[in-house]
C-alpha cells in the first residue's frame, strides 16, 4: 500500500483584486483538483468553487460503482474509474452552465479543471482547460495533461513553435472550459503509480512562470514548504494571476 500525503495552497497574486482559483485535496478519498475560474464579478470564483464541490460529491457517491476495495484491478475497472472522473466533470459543467443561465450576472462563467483520483495503484486524471498536472519521477518531470488553448492547438497543427506560443498574445485563450456550455469534452487517462512519485496540480498563474526543469528541485523540498516556495516563485516573477498549487506525494 502507498502512503499518500497532499499539500495545497492558493494565492491571489500581485495584480488581481480577487482569487478566482479553487482547489481540492482529500487524502481520505484520494481526490485532488485545481480549478481556475473565469467570468468576472465574482463569477469565476463561484464557477471554480462549484466545480470542485460537484466533483467531490459525484466521485464520493460514485465510488461504490467501482466495486469492493479488495477486488483485483482490471482494465474494466480502470475504465470505470476514468468514466467516473469524466462524469463528475460533466456534472460540474452542467451545474455551472445552469447557474450562469438563470443568474444574469454570472452569464458566461466557467472554469478549468485538472483533477486526479488515486484508484488502487493508478492515478486517474481528468482535464479541461489549461491548468496542469505534472509528474516528477526519478528526478524527471513530465506534463501529463494537455492545454486546451488556442496556442496549444496552433502548436499541435505546426502553425507556430513552442517558443512562439510562450509570447503569443493569444496564449490565454481557452478552447475548452467547464460551464461555457452544458457539455464539454473531457480528456481522461490513467497512470500507474510508483513509490517516490510526486504530482503537481497547478493553475496557469504558476506554470506560466515556471520552467519544467525547475519543478523537481522544488518538489524535493517536500510538503508545505514546496507549495509555499512555488507560490513565492510565481509572485517574485510577476504574480499577474491567481496562483494555486497542490502537491501529492506517493511513498
WOWO-V706151 format. One record per residue. RES is the residue in three letters. PSI is psi in degrees with one decimal (* if undefined). NEAR is the number of other ideal C-beta (glycine too) atoms within 12 Angstrom. Layout:
BEGIN
((RES,PSI,NEAR) (RES,PSI,NEAR))
END
This chain:
BEGIN
((UNK,142.5,13) (UNK,148.9,22) (UNK,123.8,16) (UNK,127.4,30) (UNK,144.2,26) (UNK,157.1,36) (UNK,143.3,32) (UNK,149.0,37) (UNK,141.3,35) (UNK,150.0,40) (UNK,143.8,30) (UNK,-19.5,24) (UNK,-167.9,31) (UNK,-9.3,20) (UNK,-16.5,17) (UNK,152.1,26) (UNK,-18.6,14) (UNK,159.4,21) (UNK,113.7,29) (UNK,6.8,38) (UNK,151.3,46) (UNK,157.2,40) (UNK,162.0,49) (UNK,132.4,39) (UNK,123.0,35) (UNK,101.5,26) (UNK,-24.1,22) (UNK,-45.4,15) (UNK,-18.2,27) (UNK,46.3,36) (UNK,134.8,39) (UNK,145.2,45) (UNK,151.1,52) (UNK,133.6,54) (UNK,131.6,54) (UNK,103.2,51) (UNK,158.5,48) (UNK,153.4,39) (UNK,-19.4,32) (UNK,167.6,21) (UNK,39.9,21) (UNK,1.6,20) (UNK,-37.0,29) (UNK,-38.9,38) (UNK,-41.7,31) (UNK,-45.1,33) (UNK,-47.0,45) (UNK,-40.2,44) (UNK,-43.8,33) (UNK,-38.6,38) (UNK,-50.4,51) (UNK,-35.3,45) (UNK,-43.7,29) (UNK,-42.6,38) (UNK,-43.9,46) (UNK,-49.6,34) (UNK,-42.2,22) (UNK,-37.9,32) (UNK,-44.7,40) (UNK,-44.2,22) (UNK,-25.6,17) (UNK,-8.8,29) (UNK,-38.7,26) (UNK,-25.4,12) (UNK,-16.4,20) (UNK,-8.1,30) (UNK,173.5,20) (UNK,147.8,11) (UNK,-36.2,14) (UNK,-7.0,9) (UNK,146.2,13) (UNK,153.7,13) (UNK,133.9,22) (UNK,163.9,15) (UNK,-36.1,12) (UNK,-40.2,15) (UNK,-36.7,25) (UNK,-42.0,28) (UNK,-38.9,21) (UNK,-40.3,28) (UNK,-39.8,39) (UNK,-40.8,33) (UNK,-33.1,26) (UNK,-46.0,35) (UNK,-43.0,43) (UNK,-45.1,35) (UNK,-33.0,28) (UNK,-41.6,42) (UNK,-37.8,46) (UNK,-38.6,32) (UNK,-41.5,35) (UNK,-38.6,48) (UNK,-48.0,40) (UNK,-40.7,25) (UNK,-49.4,31) (UNK,-41.9,49) (UNK,-42.6,32) (UNK,-43.8,21) (UNK,-43.0,31) (UNK,-26.3,34) (UNK,-32.9,19) (UNK,-14.9,13) (UNK,105.4,20) (UNK,-37.2,12) (UNK,-16.9,16) (UNK,15.6,28) (UNK,131.1,22) (UNK,2.4,25) (UNK,157.1,38) (UNK,-176.6,41) (UNK,156.4,54) (UNK,163.6,56) (UNK,127.7,56) (UNK,112.7,55) (UNK,146.7,58) (UNK,131.6,52) (UNK,128.8,49) (UNK,114.9,37) (UNK,109.1,38) (UNK,-115.3,26) (UNK,25.5,23) (UNK,145.3,31) (UNK,116.1,40) (UNK,122.9,42) (UNK,146.5,42) (UNK,135.9,48) (UNK,131.0,38) (UNK,125.5,47) (UNK,-151.2,47) (UNK,16.3,41) (UNK,166.3,55) (UNK,159.3,43) (UNK,124.4,45) (UNK,146.0,40) (UNK,132.7,34) (UNK,117.7,33) (UNK,124.6,24) (UNK,39.3,14) (UNK,0.6,16) (UNK,141.9,18) (UNK,143.1,28) (UNK,135.0,22) (UNK,118.1,29) (UNK,-27.2,31) (UNK,159.9,39) (UNK,135.1,26) (UNK,128.7,37) (UNK,76.4,33) (UNK,163.3,32) (UNK,-44.2,23) (UNK,-31.8,30) (UNK,-41.4,32) (UNK,-40.5,23) (UNK,-40.4,21) (UNK,-44.4,22) (UNK,-35.3,18) (UNK,-2.3,12) (UNK,16.5,11) (UNK,-31.6,16) (UNK,165.0,22) (UNK,168.6,15) (UNK,-40.0,19) (UNK,-40.5,11) (UNK,-35.0,16) (UNK,-35.2,27) (UNK,-25.7,22) (UNK,6.5,13) (UNK,139.1,21) (UNK,-11.8,12) (UNK,13.0,20) (UNK,-18.7,26) (UNK,9.0,26) (UNK,114.8,22) (UNK,136.3,32) (UNK,-12.4,24) (UNK,138.3,33) (UNK,157.4,40) (UNK,110.5,54) (UNK,-15.0,46) (UNK,-31.8,32) (UNK,-176.9,20) (UNK,1.6,19) (UNK,146.2,21) (UNK,147.4,32) (UNK,125.5,21) (UNK,126.5,35) (UNK,132.9,30) (UNK,153.3,36) (UNK,166.3,27) (UNK,133.8,30) (UNK,131.7,29) (UNK,132.8,20) (UNK,152.5,31) (UNK,147.3,19) (UNK,133.7,16) (UNK,-10.2,21) (UNK,148.1,36) (UNK,137.5,42) (UNK,130.5,47) (UNK,119.8,48) (UNK,130.1,51) (UNK,154.9,50) (UNK,168.3,51) (UNK,-14.7,39) (UNK,-20.9,42) (UNK,-55.9,49) (UNK,-17.6,38) (UNK,-19.7,31) (UNK,0.1,29) (UNK,133.0,34) (UNK,135.3,19) (UNK,-41.5,23) (UNK,-13.0,15) (UNK,-20.8,24) (UNK,-47.2,35) (UNK,-39.2,26) (UNK,-40.1,20) (UNK,-46.9,32) (UNK,-20.7,37) (UNK,-22.4,21) (UNK,-38.5,23) (UNK,152.6,23) (UNK,-152.5,22) (UNK,-30.3,20) (UNK,-35.7,18) (UNK,-46.6,35) (UNK,-39.3,37) (UNK,-42.0,23) (UNK,-37.8,29) (UNK,-42.2,41) (UNK,-42.5,40) (UNK,-39.4,24) (UNK,-48.1,29) (UNK,-40.0,38) (UNK,-40.6,26) (UNK,-29.3,17) (UNK,8.1,22) (UNK,-41.7,18) (UNK,39.4,23) (UNK,-14.2,20) (UNK,170.4,38) (UNK,149.2,41) (UNK,124.2,44) (UNK,138.1,45) (UNK,131.5,50) (UNK,129.2,45) (UNK,127.3,44) (UNK,122.4,47) (UNK,130.9,31) (UNK,117.2,31) (UNK,*,17))
END
